[in-house]
């Protein structure tokens, strides 16, 4: 046994890097909204890159650890607290058996990721641990966590223990002991509230009216309350095609900004459908999706144009940074 | 298909991690034959950094990982993938007459409670229920794409005379396997969902089974043939499909 859920929080689900290879069967990718934070949480606990993590949304759960664990929290700072002691983000920490983790006010962002060294002892479905909420499959019983759920864990990996040897569970350890090192935040995405996101023109950009083509770059949009893991609705100016068009459905992806006929743009997120038929005005670049994933409804966003080549250079630079980060973590250095 | 037809395609980026190959501007069998030929070829010849592909009515979208496709930053990933896709399109064109589409028979029980809207569809289309069933089973349907829900086939080829509008009040729960009509489309619900289709029958087959090696029974490019079965056969087949 590993984790016992005393309070479920707003929406706490098992996620990983996503379920790929089945979109042609209508099976969505699901997976972490902030894949960067998800990946680093696994690195900090010595896990393989494809391990499952808990995605915690805005109002965090209350969790009792039924065994000693080595864990890490990344992403949004939702004021985590272990037996009354404030927990540090973005570093591994040891928790003693019986300890209770709870969360308070959201200080930055809205999605926090909890990795447990050794991962959760759950079966993969179609190659992934991700929860597919709409179909009720994957993750933990195909649903968000509820009161009384007990999530089994494997226990710390040798890689995790070598990262944090104090975590071997010496009897005189306090309930909460955090590593003294943490990765340099300069390698993180530029998390901020009200961000400007880089985007490239979408396949139907040129079909929009001149004013809509201008406004998508110049205006700010408010992320509406009707935003979830499927997509964010953006309130502000409404956008329109220069000529009405009936498009034939084709693939859409994470970060696609599509515009239904009433004119309110929607950015598709991790639980997006596999195909769609609305005109696609923009595509947010991959490296800025983690920033978007942390935007809280009510905040505003804007878009800034980059070329496809720049978007891919940014992608490559981020992978290089993550490679360096993985190395630095292994050396347990502040980098 | 004329050789030169396959050359009429357009490639465009869908963000920094996907490229869409578009083969035509209308929903028709000839365009979809090109989609199928290319999609089949791509499945057999994945390139470095290939993630997955989504065939649709007129297009195939190819997802790739720019880091891997660039050989960890060595090449320009977009140019690299474009070159490979263009080469594949050339080769796939030569092979596009290859395999005949797979024909999948879907047994359907149109009786009584399995097809609660059969009577309504018959009245609306001014046919007898038997004529509706005869027309529905006579057709050969093209699976253009799978989407909307896991395993849900977008089918083309229903007889125009069967077209019936959706229900004004959608049902809160439609059992998995229900076969319905909405406008000029026919389809099968793979999972239990709410929905407004006119239900004319039900199949005992599982269109979506996450534990099957190929979770979706149907794949884009398949052809579907509906076969009428009795209630006894329905329960027999259902036991086979869901058994063990």
Interface residues (C-beta under 8 A of the other chain):
Chain A: X20 X21 X22 X23 X24 X25 X26 X27 X125 X126 X132 X134 X135 X137 X138 X200 X203 X248 X249 X250 X251 X252 X253 X255 X256 X273 X274 X275 X280 X283 X284 X285 X286 X308 X309 X311 X312 X314 X315 X316 X319 X320
Chain B: X12 X13 X14 X15 X16 X17 X18 X20 X22 X25 X26 X27 X39 X51 X52 X53 X54 X55 X56 X57 X58 X59 X61 X63 X66 X67 X70 X72 X73 X76 X77 X78 X145 X146 X147 X148 X149 X150 X151 X152 X154 X190 X191 X208 X210 X211 X214 X215 X216 X219 X220
